């Protein structure tokens, strides 16, 4: 089994929930890519403005540097990683990382986002994330209509 996982997908798909539980299950460090966003990115998203590739580059570079330092330890990274180029940047830092793509219908994602409280990412940005998403070809793709425990069992 892989020791390094990237749990990816658009906002509301359950990356953090599944990532934390998977990390507990396999005894790995959990990293939430949201924790690496500079204040300017958080403010932009909170204002309902989607990030650009230029906004994301310093953020991805910080994440890549962090996972490079963890190459000898098991970790689970929850990160949107919406474009193939973003995933390639992360894979360059940890080539053996297994990609898990969590996906769902727009309706379920929107419902989840509308119920979420205290998060910087408003539901109004869902469509921009779906438009940006380049589904990965080389990934385990799972539908989040399943429970988090069912998803973890499929991953493990």
C-alpha positions in Angstrom: 0.0 0.0 0.0 1.1 3.5 -0.7 2.4 5.7 2.1 1.6 9.0 0.4 -1.9 10.1 -0.6 -3.3 13.1 -2.3 -7.1 13.4 -1.7 -8.3 15.8 -4.4 -11.5 17.4 -5.7 -13.6 20.5 -5.7 -14.7 22.3 -2.5 -17.3 20.3 -0.6 -16.3 16.9 -1.8 -15.1 15.8 1.6 -11.3 16.0 1.2 -10.7 17.0 4.8 -13.1 14.6 6.3 -11.8 11.6 4.3 -8.2 12.7 4.5 -8.2 13.0 8.3 -9.9 9.6 8.8 -7.5 8.0 6.3 -4.5 9.5 8.1 -5.8 8.1 11.4 -6.4 4.7 9.8 -2.9 4.3 8.4 -1.0 6.2 11.0 0.0 9.1 8.7 0.5 12.8 9.1 -2.5 14.8 7.8 -1.9 18.0 5.8 -4.7 20.3 4.8 -3.7 22.4 1.8 -6.1 25.2 3.0 -3.6 25.8 5.9 -1.0 26.8 3.3 -3.0 29.6 1.6 -1.6 33.1 2.1 -4.0 35.6 3.6 -4.6 37.3 0.2 -5.9 34.0 -1.3 -8.2 33.4 1.7 -9.6 37.0 1.4 -10.1 36.7 -2.3 -12.0 33.5 -2.0 -14.0 34.8 1.0 -15.0 37.7 -1.2 -16.4 35.3 -3.8 -13.5 35.7 -6.3 -12.0 32.5 -7.8 -8.2 32.1 -7.6 -6.1 32.3 -10.7 -3.2 30.1 -11.7 -0.9 33.0 -10.5 -2.6 33.0 -7.1 -2.2 29.3 -6.7 1.5 29.0 -7.7 3.1 30.2 -4.4 0.5 28.1 -2.5 1.4 25.0 -4.5 5.1 25.7 -4.1 4.7 25.8 -0.3 2.8 22.5 -0.3 5.3 20.8 -2.6 8.1 21.9 -0.3 6.3 20.5 2.8 5.6 17.1 1.2 9.2 16.9 0.0 10.3 17.1 3.7 7.8 14.3 4.5 9.0 11.9 1.8 10.2 9.4 4.4 7.0 9.5 6.5 3.5 8.5 5.6 1.2 11.4 4.9 -2.3 12.3 3.5 -2.6 15.6 1.7 -6.1 17.1 1.2 -5.8 19.5 -1.7 -8.1 20.6 -4.5 -5.3 20.0 -7.1 -7.9 20.9 -9.8 -5.6 21.0 -12.8 -3.2 18.4 -14.1 -0.3 20.9 -13.9 -1.0 21.4 -10.2 -0.9 17.6 -9.6 2.3 17.3 -11.6 3.9 19.9 -9.4 2.9 18.0 -6.3 3.9 14.6 -7.8 7.4 16.1 -8.7 7.8 16.6 -4.9 6.6 13.1 -4.1 6.6 10.8 -7.2 5.0 7.8 -5.5 2.0 9.7 -4.2 -1.3 8.0 -4.9 -4.1 10.3 -6.2 -7.6 9.8 -4.9 -10.2 11.9 -6.7 -13.4 12.5 -4.8 -16.3 13.6 -7.0 -20.0 14.0 -7.0 -23.0 15.7 -8.6 -23.1 19.4 -8.6 -26.3 19.2 -6.6 -24.8 17.2 -3.7 -21.7 19.4 -3.6 -23.8 22.6 -3.5 -26.0 21.2 -0.8 -22.9 20.4 1.3 -21.4 23.8 0.7 -24.6 25.6 1.7 -24.7 23.7 5.0 -21.0 24.3 5.8 -20.4 27.1 8.3 -17.3 29.0 9.2 -15.3 28.2 6.0 -13.7 30.8 3.8 -14.9 29.2 0.6 -18.4 30.3 -0.4 -20.9 28.0 -2.3 -20.9 30.7 -5.0 -17.4 29.5 -6.1 -18.5 25.9 -6.8 -19.1 26.5 -10.5 -15.7 28.1 -11.0 -14.1 25.1 -9.4 -16.1 22.7 -11.5 -15.0 24.7 -14.6 -11.4 24.5 -13.6 -11.3 20.8 -12.7 -9.4 18.6 -15.1 -10.3 15.1 -13.9 -7.1 13.0 -13.4 -6.6 10.1 -15.7 -4.3 8.2 -13.2 -6.3 8.2 -10.0 -8.7 6.2 -7.9 -11.9 8.1 -8.5 -14.6 7.7 -5.9 -18.1 9.1 -5.6 -18.7 10.9 -2.3 -22.3 9.7 -2.2 -20.6 6.8 -0.3 -20.0 7.3 3.4 -16.5 8.5 4.5 -15.9 5.0 6.0 -16.9 3.3 2.8 -14.5 5.6 0.9 -11.6 4.8 3.3 -12.2 1.1 2.9 -12.0 1.4 -0.9 -8.8 3.5 -0.6 -7.1 1.1 1.8 
